[in-house]
Amino acid sequence: MSTHDKTALIIGGGIAGSSLAYQLAKRNYQVTLLDENNQDEIEIFKSKAATISPHFMMNNPKYNSLMSKASKYAYDLTRKFNYSKKYAVMEGVIKLYEKDMADRLIEKILSIGLEKTSFKYLSKDFIKKKYDIDDKAGIFFKYGGWVSPHKFCSALIKHKNIKFIPKRKVKEIAYRKKLWVIYCQDSNEFVASNLVFCNSFALNETKLFNGIDLKKNRGQINWLPSKNISEHKEIISDSGYLIPDVSGYDVFGSTYERDNENKNLSMTDFEKNLKTYRKFSRNEMGRNDKSNAGWVGWRAVAPDRIPYVGQVLKESKEFDKIPRSIKDLKWHPNLFINAGYGSRGYTLAPFISKCLASMIDESQTTDEENILNYLNPSRNSIKKMGLRKKMLINLI
């Protein structure tokens, strides 16, 4: 075995990159983690909190099964690292629904085998009494809470096998003698046998990633001093959410807007978020606050809202003939993507990165293989090739 066989270059130091670095380091890989920014300048790290919050769909059992496994894994991993209880509170999430919707959703999540002890139905009377919200039932999900993005990711990459190098912007990529070479704009070079891109928006600009289509959705969250009056520690959400008492602040939001590149906090968005705050909070002083303290960031979202994770397919022009089956497809050797998590990065990325690390290490379980087939980053290109649907059964 060469000295490069268990080496990996990871581009992007957010939750996807940090989670994967941690998983590979545990498998004794030497990991170099590059980011364009210093760690405290990474956009999401400027936010006071990120949510771990299970999100289930009415008609997507594969996604729901993945979400069930991922949210529990993120919950357990966060509790493992949060030994000082200074950067996370795992007290669950309450999601509000119309009663009929709540009943139907419980049927769906029971059908995928979700542990009955991990959720609880909350009646309209309960919601009215505890939160003073009319005509809504709810579901309490145990495996949820909030984390400090900066502190959690810093804990993940604090490993002897991980080297974090900030202020490195990728200029060029080459594959030579079975090694990936990264050339940076400052003339530095980095070499490893495995290369993984976790910086979502750069994928749209890189020619190797044919068929990757990630949209930028702007989001704004805000926060106000909590006044220490919150009667609950769990997150509560409907069309928006409130995270109570994040180190002395109530965090609430979030807006969701396409085709908006404005990096500045918007007073219009603050007013929208304030409606959510007024709905969930009894902090009368905060109801008239106009400070507009908060954070703006962009979610990377695929058209089908499923992350892009796995090995990268070569362009169709590189094929000797039109593929007739999955086995005929050609993949870039040891080139991977781990991106496109939208607003669910802290819920999904820790577990999915574990699956990807197993793929890189060639130690996948059948379950992990099926999950990465579902998340295949080249699924759009494969469909366009005209392969028969039965050959794509695990990819769609």
C-alpha positions as CSV (number, residue, x, y, z in Angstrom):
1,M,0.0,0.0,0.0
2,S,1.4,3.4,-1.0
3,T,1.7,6.2,1.5
4,H,-1.0,8.1,-0.4
5,D,-3.7,5.4,-0.3
6,K,-5.2,6.7,3.0
7,T,-5.0,10.4,2.2
8,A,-7.8,12.7,1.5
9,L,-8.2,16.3,0.4
10,I,-11.5,17.9,1.5
11,I,-12.5,21.3,0.0
12,G,-14.9,23.2,2.3
13,G,-14.8,23.5,6.1
14,G,-18.6,23.6,6.9
15,I,-20.6,20.9,8.4
16,A,-20.3,18.5,5.4
17,G,-16.5,18.9,5.2
18,S,-16.0,18.8,9.0
19,S,-18.2,15.7,9.4
20,L,-16.4,13.8,6.6
21,A,-13.0,14.8,7.9
22,Y,-13.9,13.4,11.3
23,Q,-15.2,10.1,9.8
24,L,-12.1,9.6,7.6
25,A,-9.7,10.5,10.5
26,K,-11.4,7.8,12.6
27,R,-10.6,5.4,9.8
28,N,-6.9,6.4,10.1
29,Y,-6.9,8.6,7.0
30,Q,-4.6,11.6,6.9
31,V,-7.0,14.4,6.0
32,T,-6.2,17.9,4.7
33,L,-9.2,20.2,5.0
34,L,-9.1,23.4,3.0
35,D,-11.3,26.4,3.1
36,E,-11.3,29.9,1.5
37,N,-11.8,31.5,4.9
38,N,-10.4,31.4,8.4
39,Q,-12.6,29.1,10.4
40,D,-14.4,31.9,12.3
41,E,-15.1,33.6,8.9
42,I,-17.0,30.6,7.4
43,E,-20.5,32.0,6.8
44,I,-22.6,29.6,8.8
45,F,-20.2,29.9,11.7
46,K,-21.4,33.5,12.2
47,S,-24.8,32.3,13.1
48,K,-25.6,31.7,16.8
49,A,-27.3,28.4,16.2
50,A,-28.1,25.7,13.6
51,T,-30.9,23.2,14.1
52,I,-30.9,19.4,14.2
53,S,-34.5,18.9,13.3
54,P,-36.1,15.8,11.6
55,H,-38.1,16.7,8.6
56,F,-40.4,14.0,7.1
57,M,-42.2,14.0,3.8
58,M,-45.7,12.7,3.1
59,N,-44.8,10.7,0.0
60,N,-41.1,9.9,0.1
61,P,-40.4,6.8,2.2
62,K,-36.7,6.6,1.2
63,Y,-36.1,10.1,2.3
64,N,-38.0,9.5,5.5
65,S,-36.0,6.4,6.3
66,L,-32.8,8.4,5.8
67,M,-34.0,11.3,7.9
68,S,-34.9,8.9,10.7
69,K,-31.4,7.4,10.8
70,A,-29.6,10.7,10.3
71,S,-31.4,12.7,12.9
72,K,-30.8,10.1,15.6
73,Y,-27.1,9.9,14.6
74,A,-26.7,13.7,14.7
75,Y,-28.4,13.8,18.1
76,D,-26.1,11.1,19.5
77,L,-23.0,12.6,18.0
78,T,-23.8,16.0,19.3
79,R,-24.4,14.7,22.8
80,K,-21.1,12.9,22.6
81,F,-19.1,16.0,21.8
82,N,-21.1,18.4,24.0
83,Y,-19.7,17.1,27.2
84,S,-19.5,20.6,28.7
85,K,-23.0,21.5,27.5
86,K,-21.7,24.9,26.3
87,Y,-22.6,24.7,22.6
88,A,-25.7,22.5,22.1
89,V,-29.0,21.8,23.7
90,M,-30.7,18.6,22.6
91,E,-34.2,19.0,24.1
92,G,-36.1,18.0,21.0
93,V,-38.3,19.8,18.4
94,I,-42.0,20.4,18.4
95,K,-43.5,20.8,14.9
96,L,-47.0,22.1,14.4
97,Y,-49.5,20.8,11.9
98,E,-53.2,20.8,11.0
99,K,-54.6,17.9,13.0
100,D,-55.3,15.8,9.8
101,M,-51.8,16.4,8.6
102,A,-50.3,15.3,11.9
103,D,-52.4,12.1,11.9
104,R,-51.3,11.2,8.4
105,L,-47.7,12.0,9.0
106,I,-47.6,9.8,12.1
107,E,-48.9,6.9,9.9
108,K,-46.1,7.6,7.4
109,I,-43.3,7.7,9.9
110,L,-44.5,4.6,11.7
111,S,-44.4,2.8,8.4
112,I,-40.7,3.3,8.1
113,G,-40.1,1.9,11.6
114,L,-39.4,5.1,13.5
115,E,-39.0,4.3,17.2
116,K,-42.3,5.0,19.1
117,T,-40.3,6.4,22.0
118,S,-38.7,9.0,19.7
119,F,-41.9,11.1,19.0
120,K,-45.1,12.0,20.6
121,Y,-48.4,13.3,19.3
122,L,-49.5,16.6,20.9
123,S,-53.2,17.5,20.8
124,K,-54.7,20.9,19.9
125,D,-55.7,21.4,23.5
126,F,-52.1,20.8,24.7
127,I,-50.7,23.2,22.1
128,K,-53.2,25.9,23.1
129,K,-52.6,25.5,26.8
130,K,-48.8,25.5,26.6
131,Y,-48.1,27.8,23.7
132,D,-51.3,29.7,23.3
133,I,-51.6,28.8,19.6
134,D,-55.0,28.0,18.2
135,D,-56.1,25.2,15.9
136,K,-52.8,23.4,15.6
137,A,-51.8,19.9,16.7
138,G,-48.2,19.0,17.0
139,I,-45.6,16.2,17.0
140,F,-42.7,16.2,19.5
141,F,-39.5,14.7,18.0
142,K,-36.9,13.6,20.6
143,Y,-33.9,13.6,18.2
144,G,-33.6,17.3,17.7
145,G,-32.1,20.5,19.2
146,W,-29.6,23.2,18.4
147,V,-25.9,23.5,18.1
148,S,-23.3,26.3,17.8
149,P,-22.1,25.7,14.2
150,H,-18.6,27.0,14.9
151,K,-18.0,25.1,18.1
152,F,-19.5,21.9,16.9
153,C,-17.4,21.8,13.7
154,S,-14.3,22.8,15.6
155,A,-14.8,19.9,17.9
156,L,-15.2,17.5,14.9
157,I,-11.9,18.5,13.3
158,K,-9.9,18.5,16.5
159,H,-8.2,15.2,15.6
160,K,-4.5,14.3,15.2
161,N,-5.2,13.0,11.6
162,I,-6.8,16.3,10.4
163,K,-5.0,19.4,9.3
164,F,-7.2,22.4,8.7
165,I,-5.7,25.0,6.3
166,P,-7.6,28.3,5.9
167,K,-7.3,31.0,3.2
168,R,-6.9,28.5,0.4
169,K,-8.9,29.1,-2.8
170,V,-8.8,26.3,-5.4
171,K,-7.5,27.5,-8.8
172,E,-7.0,24.2,-10.7
173,I,-7.5,20.5,-10.3
174,A,-5.5,17.8,-11.9
175,Y,-5.3,14.0,-11.7
176,R,-1.8,12.6,-12.2
177,K,-0.3,9.2,-11.5
178,K,-3.4,8.1,-9.5
179,L,-3.2,11.2,-7.3
180,W,-5.4,14.3,-7.2
181,V,-3.5,17.6,-7.2
182,I,-5.0,20.9,-6.0
183,Y,-3.4,24.1,-7.2
184,C,-4.4,27.1,-5.1
185,Q,-4.4,30.8,-6.1
186,D,-1.5,31.5,-3.7
187,S,0.6,28.9,-5.7
188,N,0.3,26.2,-2.9
189,E,-0.2,22.6,-4.0
190,F,-1.9,19.8,-2.2
191,V,-1.8,16.1,-3.1
192,A,-3.9,13.1,-2.0
193,S,-5.4,9.9,-3.4
194,N,-9.0,11.0,-2.6
195,L,-10.6,14.4,-3.3
196,V,-13.9,15.5,-1.9
197,F,-15.7,18.7,-2.7
198,C,-18.0,19.9,0.1
199,N,-18.2,23.6,-0.9
200,S,-21.6,23.5,-2.6
201,F,-21.6,26.6,-4.8
202,A,-18.2,26.0,-6.3
203,L,-19.5,22.8,-7.9
204,N,-21.5,24.8,-10.4
205,E,-18.3,26.4,-11.5
206,T,-16.2,23.2,-11.8
207,K,-16.2,21.4,-15.2
208,L,-15.7,18.0,-13.6
209,F,-19.1,18.1,-12.1
210,N,-21.3,17.6,-15.1
211,G,-25.0,17.6,-14.3
212,I,-24.7,19.2,-10.9
213,D,-27.3,22.0,-10.4
214,L,-27.4,23.7,-7.1
215,K,-29.5,26.8,-6.5
216,K,-28.8,29.5,-4.0
217,N,-31.7,30.3,-1.6
218,R,-31.1,33.2,0.7
219,G,-32.1,32.9,4.3
220,Q,-32.1,35.4,7.2
221,I,-32.5,34.5,10.9
222,N,-32.6,37.0,13.8
223,W,-32.1,37.0,17.5
224,L,-33.1,39.0,20.5
225,P,-32.2,38.8,24.2
226,S,-34.2,36.0,25.8
227,K,-34.9,37.9,29.1
228,N,-34.7,34.4,30.7
229,I,-38.5,34.0,30.6
230,S,-38.8,31.0,28.3
231,E,-40.8,28.1,29.8
232,H,-39.4,25.5,27.4
233,K,-36.1,24.5,26.0
234,E,-37.3,22.6,22.9
235,I,-37.4,24.2,19.4
236,I,-40.9,25.0,18.2
237,S,-41.7,25.3,14.5
238,D,-44.5,25.9,12.1
239,S,-43.8,27.9,8.9
240,G,-41.0,29.5,10.9
241,Y,-39.2,28.4,14.1
242,L,-38.0,29.7,17.5
243,I,-34.9,28.4,19.3
244,P,-35.3,29.6,22.9
245,D,-32.4,30.8,25.0
246,V,-29.3,30.2,22.9
247,S,-26.7,31.5,25.3
248,G,-29.0,34.3,26.4
249,Y,-30.7,34.9,23.0
250,D,-33.9,33.7,21.3
251,V,-33.1,32.8,17.7
252,F,-35.9,32.8,15.2
253,G,-36.6,32.7,11.5
254,S,-36.1,31.9,8.7
255,T,-36.8,33.6,5.4
256,Y,-36.5,31.7,2.2
257,E,-35.8,33.6,-1.0
258,R,-34.4,32.7,-4.4
259,D,-32.4,35.0,-6.7
260,N,-31.3,37.4,-4.0
261,E,-27.6,38.1,-3.5
262,N,-28.0,40.7,-0.8
263,K,-25.6,40.0,2.0
264,N,-26.9,42.6,4.3
265,L,-29.6,42.1,7.0
266,S,-33.0,43.1,5.7
267,M,-35.5,45.0,7.8
268,T,-38.3,43.6,5.7
269,D,-37.1,40.0,6.5
270,F,-36.7,41.0,10.1
271,E,-40.3,42.0,10.2
272,K,-41.3,38.7,8.7
273,N,-39.2,36.8,11.3
274,L,-40.6,39.0,14.1
275,K,-44.1,37.6,13.3
276,T,-42.8,34.2,14.0
277,Y,-41.2,35.4,17.2
278,R,-44.4,37.0,18.4
279,K,-46.3,33.8,17.6
280,F,-44.1,31.6,19.8
281,S,-42.6,33.9,22.5
282,R,-44.1,35.6,25.5
283,N,-41.3,38.1,25.7
284,E,-43.3,41.3,25.5
285,M,-40.2,43.5,25.5
286,G,-38.9,41.8,22.4
287,R,-42.1,42.2,20.4
288,N,-41.3,45.8,19.6
289,D,-37.6,45.5,19.2
290,K,-36.2,47.0,16.0
291,S,-32.5,46.0,16.4
292,N,-32.5,43.6,13.5
293,A,-29.6,41.6,14.9
294,G,-29.0,38.3,13.0
295,W,-27.4,36.5,10.2
296,V,-27.7,36.1,6.4
297,G,-26.6,33.0,4.5
298,W,-27.4,30.9,1.4
299,R,-28.7,27.3,1.2
300,A,-27.5,25.1,-1.6
301,V,-30.5,23.2,-2.9
302,A,-30.8,20.6,-5.6
303,P,-33.9,20.6,-7.8
304,D,-35.3,17.6,-6.0
305,R,-34.1,18.8,-2.6
306,I,-32.0,15.7,-2.1
307,P,-28.2,16.2,-1.3
308,Y,-25.6,15.3,-3.9
309,V,-23.3,12.7,-2.2
310,G,-21.0,10.1,-3.7
311,Q,-18.6,9.4,-6.6
312,V,-18.5,11.7,-9.6
313,L,-19.5,10.4,-13.1
314,K,-17.4,11.2,-16.1
315,E,-18.9,13.2,-18.9
316,S,-20.8,11.2,-21.5
317,K,-18.4,12.2,-24.3
318,E,-15.7,10.1,-22.5
319,F,-17.7,6.9,-22.9
320,D,-16.8,4.4,-25.7
321,K,-20.5,3.8,-26.3
322,I,-23.8,4.8,-24.9
323,P,-24.2,3.0,-21.5
324,R,-26.9,0.3,-21.4
325,S,-26.7,-0.3,-17.7
326,I,-25.3,1.0,-14.5
327,K,-22.3,-1.3,-14.8
328,D,-21.3,0.4,-18.0
329,L,-20.9,3.8,-16.4
330,K,-17.4,5.4,-15.9
331,W,-16.5,7.3,-12.8
332,H,-13.7,9.7,-11.9
333,P,-11.4,7.7,-9.7
334,N,-11.6,8.7,-6.0
335,L,-13.4,12.0,-6.8
336,F,-16.4,12.6,-4.6
337,I,-19.1,15.2,-3.7
338,N,-20.7,15.9,-0.3
339,A,-23.0,18.9,-0.8
340,G,-26.4,20.3,-1.4
341,Y,-27.9,19.9,2.1
342,G,-30.0,23.0,2.0
343,S,-31.3,23.9,5.4
344,R,-30.8,20.4,6.8
345,G,-27.0,20.2,6.9
346,Y,-26.6,19.7,10.7
347,T,-29.4,17.1,10.6
348,L,-28.2,15.0,7.6
349,A,-24.5,15.6,7.0
350,P,-23.0,13.8,10.1
351,F,-24.7,10.5,9.2
352,I,-24.4,10.8,5.4
353,S,-20.7,11.7,5.8
354,K,-20.3,8.4,7.7
355,C,-21.8,6.6,4.8
356,L,-19.5,8.4,2.3
357,A,-16.4,7.7,4.4
358,S,-17.3,4.0,4.2
359,M,-17.5,4.2,0.4
360,I,-14.1,5.9,0.2
361,D,-12.7,3.3,2.6
362,E,-14.3,0.5,0.6
363,S,-16.0,-0.8,3.8
364,Q,-19.7,0.0,2.9
365,T,-22.5,-1.9,4.4
366,T,-25.5,-2.8,2.2
367,D,-27.5,-0.1,3.9
368,E,-24.9,2.5,3.3
369,E,-24.6,1.5,-0.3
370,N,-28.3,1.9,-0.9
371,I,-28.3,5.3,0.8
372,L,-25.5,6.6,-1.5
373,N,-27.3,5.1,-4.5
374,Y,-30.3,7.3,-3.6
375,L,-28.1,10.4,-3.1
376,N,-25.9,9.7,-6.2
377,P,-24.6,13.1,-7.4
378,S,-24.8,12.1,-11.0
379,R,-28.5,11.0,-10.9
380,N,-29.6,13.8,-13.2
381,S,-27.0,13.0,-15.9
382,I,-27.8,9.3,-15.7
383,K,-31.5,9.9,-16.3
384,K,-30.6,12.1,-19.4
385,M,-28.6,9.2,-20.9
386,G,-31.8,7.3,-21.4
387,L,-31.0,4.3,-19.2
388,R,-34.1,2.2,-18.6
389,K,-35.9,3.1,-15.4
390,K,-35.5,-0.4,-14.0
391,M,-31.7,0.0,-14.1
392,L,-32.0,3.2,-11.9
393,I,-34.2,1.6,-9.2
394,N,-31.8,2.7,-6.4
395,L,-31.0,6.1,-7.9
396,I,-34.5,7.7,-8.1
